[in-house]
Amino acid sequence: MNKKILAVAIPAVLLASNVSAYEVFSSDEGSVEVYGQLRAKLTKDEGKDIKLDDGSSRAGVNATYTVNEYFDVLGAIEYSLADEFKNRYSYIGASGDWGKVTIGKQYLTADDLWGVDNSYFYGGSHIVEGTISGGKHDSSVRYVFENDAFYVDASYAFAEDDANPEVFELFGRVNVAGFDVTAGVSQATQGHAAFDGVPEGELDDFYHTVWVERTFGDLSVGVQYASSKIESDAINMELDRTGYGLALSYGLSEKSSVYGGYEFSEFDVKDAASSVVESDDATLVYLGAVHKFNSFFRVYGEAAYADGTTAGFTNNKNDWTVAAGATADSEMKYAIGARVYW
């Protein structure tokens, strides 16, 4: 998914209706919209067969009703249309000139804003967030406020007796001399029972990032720094990860554009439980193009070069594992895709 576009457009998405939505009800009291995306993608990794899948198709409903001139209530629900019909998010909330509050199952701030990543397929390797939180939470509260001077986005997710991680995130954006500067922090804590010789304890993930974006005519440029530190209070385990990203996009016309990016990430892990002491890094370069026939249909293609190793970490709430992540040896990857919106 093109997270950079999402990061730029998120205030409008949160405070307005879906661009491609179909309005099924409208009155002075409010409106109801249905929307969706049908996706298809064809990917080819080096040494592997061509793979065709649905590319995370989804559909949902938005509803907004006016209580008075200062206060609206709203609700949203979205389901995956992939192999398994599964709820992606569902929340209710309220909005007004004071901002917007939503509660329920939803994407947390850091994952929704993401950072500088123009890729439809392979980018985002430098954005080391969401390892403990998962980027989405069943029981969370999110607040968004924007005016002409700044943008603020905060999330809090409830632990519920360690059934979920407890998460707090705070991000802000300001414009400085034409540059959009976004910075934020995320603190996620997951309690766990004893397992495989590891005593009962907590995992803690502190993530912070800053990115800067600016548009020069048809050219958009973004740079980002991101860092995460995961620690355990039950055993000697530390996983430090750092990422750097550069993303570019150039509009060839009103409907066509080319994009590219360079990402570098590095990690250092010390884990007494698995006797792992390791450091490594990875490089990813991608280049692609997209053509939007209209607001309802687009096609896109992308090629990427990957080299190096990323850190792997699995969090299953009551146990966790440190292991090698993705490894590539100067490999090329290719993909094409299409989306139909309604």
Summary of the structure (lengths in Angstrom):
residues: 342
radius of gyration: 20.7
end to end distance: 17.1
largest distance: 64.3
contacts: 1112
relative contact order: 0.14
helix: 5%
strand: 69%
